[in-house]
Each structure stands twice: as structure tokens, then as C-alpha cells.
Amino acid sequence: MVVVKFGDNAWLRLPSYFQIPPPCPPFTIHPGSLIVTKLYCNLNAVSSSICLPTFYPLTFEEALGREMERSNNDKAPKSHVWSLSFVAATIYSWFMRRFIPTVKFTFYYLFTTERSNDSHRVRLFRFGIPIVMKTTPRTVSTEADALRFLNATCSGLPIPRLLDSFVVGDTTYTIMTKLPGHNLLDRSLPSDQLEEVATEVLEFLHRLWQIEQPDNCKGQVMRSASGHGLPNPMTLHSNLSNTFPSTLHCYALMNFKDLDHFVADTAPSTLERLASDQVCWVHTDLRLQNILVQDGRLSGIVDWEDSGWLPRHWQLHMFRNVYMHGVTFEWWNLWKKERMRFDEAVEAVYELSTGLITYPL
């Protein structure tokens, strides 16, 4: 049984299997739950005549009891009637969820233009407005999810600011600020300036690695900001992987084994080092095309849609594979210098991982 209250005197009694198209954010009725949940819609303007419903996944008597406890002035209704407020709220919610994203897309599309190189699915705003629209062909583990998390947890990082995001069909559109400068793949720098930028990238990573993993996903890897998996390197990133409860679980699958067989076939010292490596936020495509510079200095890091929680040593693979697109010989050689090395612990785990990972990350 589900009881729905609209305003002060309008009540509706429904079977427990009945589901009402919810206002945003999405809400699913769970029959038998003892939690009273109120729905709020984060729209900027809602007509004062529209009363959003309160869902009570309880028995009718329990719902009445809780409502009367909330306010001594409330009186139990004597009849269950359809309310005009319910109809209006449902229609309004359905309209907002179905049509507003399409209206947004049309508006943004008209005010943006394609880049000459659109490999990153990015459209630039007209009139020199420093804003871009990026397309991600999925609805989870998106650039918007990553930027929303990073903007909230470490606001000082030189990364784009999320302005808006919406979904049309199976595609997510992210509206974000455009960072100044040019990428290092299109326009390189003299050796001394390139080394200075590499040093700044190293400092950037140390700041990124200070972000603590939330308690609700502590130790999990291959996890995005939306709580879903990241592009799977075993399938050349053609689909999203599952999340893993630990680094060892991840390595076991990458070696086509279950955890017990992987542990039995791997040296205890290797297992210990892998398990002890910190889980950090890792940019899985931190290569020259995503490093922006201006006046010889680092101005920003872009393309965060595939980033997420991974073992820290995976970041080193992004710099040390000279065969990957976006890694020139000069850039690869820089990261072999002593002053560009990471701390000994992560360097040791990285060396071990090169014998366990048999395909590019």
C-alpha cells in the first residue's frame, strides 16, 4: 500500500505496485519501507498552485499517524480524492523532464560552432564566449559527473568549471568553461619550457592525489564519480568495466583469474605492494593533447570524462608508454629523469605492474 498526500486535504490511496512519474530527482517507491520521504523539485520556478506530493510507502494508518505527529493541526482526511494539484504536478514534471533538455540542446547548438578538429566532440560558443559544450555518448561516468565532484572537493585545480549538463536520449551534454592556452600536442615548447610544464604537472598530480576517497566507496577501484565503472582497457575502452572492491580484485580479472587463483599465483611481496598503493583520483588520458599551456606555463588540464578512482601507480602509465597517442619521445624522456620521478613507493608498485598489465591502459 502506498499513500500519497497532496496539500492539506487531498489524499490518494494506491496499491503498492503502483508507480507515479516522479518529479526530479527520480524516486522509486519501495513498498514496505518505513522511511517517510518528501520529494522536492529543484526547478527555479514552480507555480504556487502546484503542490508536489509526499509519498508514504506505509500502510494507510501508519501514514496518517506520522502525518498527525508532524503537526497537531492536521486532521485525518475522511475521503480519498484525486487532486488537481496532483495532475498539474505530474504533467509539469513530465514536461520538464522530456522537453527542457531538448530545448537546452537546441539553444546551445545554435550558439556554438564546431572546432576544426572535433575529435573530442567539443563545440565552442560563438562570439568568443569562453564556454564549450562537450558530448559524451553515455549517461553515466561522464565529464559532468567528474567535474561536479572535482569542482566541489578541490576548487583550486586548473580544470574546467561545470556550468550545466543534461541528457538527450543516450547522450550527455556538458557545458563548461573554456580554459585558456593551447595543448602541447598541437604546439610544442622548447625543451626548457617543456620540462617546467612537466614539473607543474607533477605538482598538479600531488594536489589531485590529496583528494580523499569517500567512506562509502573506500578502497574501490575503476569507479567514476557517478558510482559506475570506467572504460575497460581490456576491451580497448569500448565499454564500461565493473567497479572492483579492491586493487587486487581488479588485477585478478585483468589476468583472467578469480581472486583466489591470482593470489595463489602471485608473490606475496607483490600482492602486498599492490594492495598498499593508495587509491586516488586518476586522469586516465593525461597526455599532451589534454595539457594546456599559456606563455610557457601550465594553464589547465582537460578531458576528465574517463577519470576516477584507481590505484595511484596507474597514473604513471600515462607518461611512460611512448607508443601511445599523445606521448612524444621528448615528453616520454622527460619523465625518466631523476627529478621527474615520483616517490619510491609508487615507483616500486609501477615497476611491478608493468609485468602484470599486458595491454595499454
N, C-alpha and C positions, 0 to 999 in steps of 0.2 A: 504494500500500500504506500502510495506517495501522496502527501497533502501539499497543495500549492496555495499560498496566500497572496492575494493581490490587493494592496491597500489595506484599509481598516476593516471592511465588512464583506469583501468578496473572497470566497473560498472555493476551491475545486478539489474534489476527491477523485484520484485516478488509480488504476491498477498499478502494481509495482513494475510491470514490464513496460509501461508507457514512458516514452521519452519525448520531451519538448525541445524544439530547436532553441538552443540556449543563446543568450546574449554573450558577447565576448567578455572575458576569455572563455573557451569551451568548457563545458561542465557536463559530466555524465552522472546520472542518478544511480546510486548504488543501493539497491533495496537491502534493508536490514541494518544499515549503518546507523549508529547512534549519534552522528555528528549533525548539528544544525548548521547549514551553510547558507549564507546570504550571497546573492550574486550582485556584482556591481559591473557597470559598463563604463569603460574608460573613454567614452566619447566626449568630445568637447561640448556638445550642445544636445540636450535631450529635452523634449517638450515637457513642461510641468504637468501636463495631463497624462503623461505616460508613467505608469508605476511599474517598475521592474519587480518580478515575482521573487518570493522567498521559497526555496524548495526545502521541504521537510521529509527526508527519507525515513519516516517513522510511522507508527500507527496513527490513526486519526486522533485518538485520545491523548497519546503522548505529545503530538504536535500541539494540541490545544493547551495541554498543561504547561508546556515550555513557553508558549506564547503568552499565557496569562502570568507566568512567573516573571517574564521580562517586563511587563508593565501591568500594574494593578488596575489601570484604567481601561484595559482592553476587555471586551466582553466576548464570550464564546458565540460564534455565529449560529443561527438557527436553521440556515439553509445553505446549500452549496450551489452557487450560480456562476455562469460564465460572465466574466467581466470584460467590458470594452477595453479596459486598460491592458488586459492580457493580450487581446487580439492586436491592439496597436503596438504593444511592445514586441510581440513576435514578428509582426510584419516589418517593423522598423529594424529589428536586429537582422532579419533575413536580408533585407535590402542593403544594410551596411556591410554585411559580410560578403555579399555577392557582387555588388556593383561599385563600392568605393575603391577596391583595388584596381578594377578596370579603369575607372575614372582617373586614378592616380597614374597608372601606366600611360594612358593617353596623354595626359598633361606633361609628364616627364619626357615622354618620347618626342613630343613636338618641340620641347625646349632643349633638346640635346642633339648632338650630331656624332656620327661615327668617327673614330680615330682612323688615321691612315693605316695603322697596324692594330687590328681589333682582335688580336689573339687572346686577349684577356677578357673579352666580352664587356668592354667598358665603353660607355658613351659619355662624351664631355658636354657640359652645359654651354649653351651659346652665350655670346656677349662677354666672354672672358670670366664668367662667374666660376669661382674655384670650387666647383662641386661636380661629382661624377656619379653616374648610375652604372652599377655592375650587375650582370646577370649570372645566377648560379642555377644550373639545371637540376635542382633538388630542393626540398623544403626543410631538411634538417642538416645539421653540420654545415652551416652556411657562413659566409663572410659576416652577415649581420649578427649571427649568434656570437661569433668570436669577438667582433668589435664591441658589441654590447657588454660582454664580460670584461674585456681588457680596458675599455674606457672607464668602467665603474671601479675596477680594482687597482689600476695603475695609470692614473690620468696624465702623468707627465711623459709618457712614452711618445716618441715621434712617429705616431701612426695615425691613420685617418680617424676622424670623429664620425660616429654613426649619427645620421640625421633622420633617416626614415627607412623603413623596409616594409614590403608587402609581398603577398603571394598571388600569382595568377596561374591557375592550372597547377602544373608541377614545377613551376619555376619561381625562384625567389629573386626579387629585385632589391638591391641595396643602394640607398642614397647616402653618400658620404662626402666628406671634404676632400678636396684635391690637394695633395702635398706639393710643395714647390720643388724644383730641380728636375734633373734628367737621370735616367737609370744608367748604370755602369756598363751594361751590355751594349747599348746603342752608342755611347760616347765614353771612352775610357779616359783615364787620367795618367799623368806622368807617374813614374814608379814611386817617387817620394810621397806624392799626394795619395796614391792608391794605398800605400802602407798606412798612412794616417787614417784613412777611412776605415781600413780593416781594424785598426785599434779602436776606433769609435764603435764599430760593430761589436767587437768583443765586450766593450763596456756596456753596450745596449743589452747584450745577452745576459750579463751578470744581473742587470736590473730586472730583466724578464724572469729570470730564474728565482728571484726573491718572492714572486707571487706564490702564495701558499695554496695547495690543493684543498678544496672544501672537505669537511669531515664526512659528508655523505658519499664521497667517492674516493676516499683516501686510498692510495696505492693502486687504483685502477689506471690502466693504460689504454691507448688507442681510443680515447674518449674526447669528444668535442664539447664545446660549451653548451650545446643543446642536450647533452647526455647520450648522444648516439655515437656510433663508430666513426672512424676516419677512413679516407680512401685506402683501400687494401693494396699494399705493394706486391702481394703475391699474384694479383690479377692486373698488374700494371695500372692500378688506381682506377679501374673501370667500374668498381662498385665499392660500397662502404663495408668495412670489416665490422665484426662484432667488437664490443668492448671486452677487455680482459681484466680479471680481478687482480692480476699481478704481472710483473715483467716476465716472470718465469712461465706463466701460462701463455703469454704472447710468443715467447721464443719456442716453446714446445710446439705450438701449432705451425710456426714458420719452418720448423724442421719436420713437419708431417708426423708428429708423435703426440700421444697424450702426455699429461704431466708426469705420470709415474715412469714411463719409459724414458722421457727426456732426462729426468733426474737420475735414473739408473745409468744412463749412457754418458753423462757429463761429469767432469771432475768436480769434486766438492768445492774446491777453491774458486772455480769458475762460477758455480751456482751462487756462492756467497757474494762474489763481487757483483754479479748481475742483480741479485736481489737487493743489495745495499745501495745501488745507484739511485739517486734522488729522482722522483717523478716530477717533471717540470713542464711548463708550457713551452712547446717546441714549435718553431716555424718550419714546416716540412718542405718549404720551397724557398729557403733563404739563399738565393743565388743572385747573380749580378743583375738580372732583369728586374728584380724586386728591391734593389738597394738604390735609393735616390740620393743624389749629391747636388749641392749648390755652392758655388765658389770654393770648390775643393774640400767641402766638409759634408758630413752625413746630414741629410735633411729629412730622411724618413725611410721607413720600411713598409712595403705594401703587400697585398695579396695574402690575406690571412684566412681564406676560406677553408684550407686544409690543415690548419694548425690545431693543436690540442694537447692533452696530457699524454706525455710519452716519457720513456727513460731519457735522462739528460744526455747521455752519450750519443743518442741518435742525431742530435744537432750537429755533431762533428762530421757525420757522414755527408752533410750538405756542402761542406767545404773541401772535402778530401777525395772526391771522385772526379777526376779530371775528364772522364768520358761523358759526364752529364752535361746537358744543355745549360748554359749559364755559368759554367765554370771554365774560365780560360786557364792556360798554363801559368800565366803570371799570377793570377789570383790563387790558384792551387799551390803554387810555390811559396806564396806569402805565408800560408797557414802551416807550412813546415818549419818556419823559422822558430827559434827558441823563444823569442819574445811574444810570439803569437800562440804559444801552447796554452792549453787550459791547465787546471790543477791536476796534480798527479793521479788522484783517484779516478777522475773521469777519463783521463788519458789511458789509464790501465784497462778500464772497462771497455773503452773504444777498441783497443787492440784485441781484446778477447772477442768482441762482437764481430770483427772482420772475418773470423773463422767460422762464425755461426750464421751469418747472413750471406746467402748465396745469390741474391738478386738486388738490384739497386733500390734504395728507399726513396 
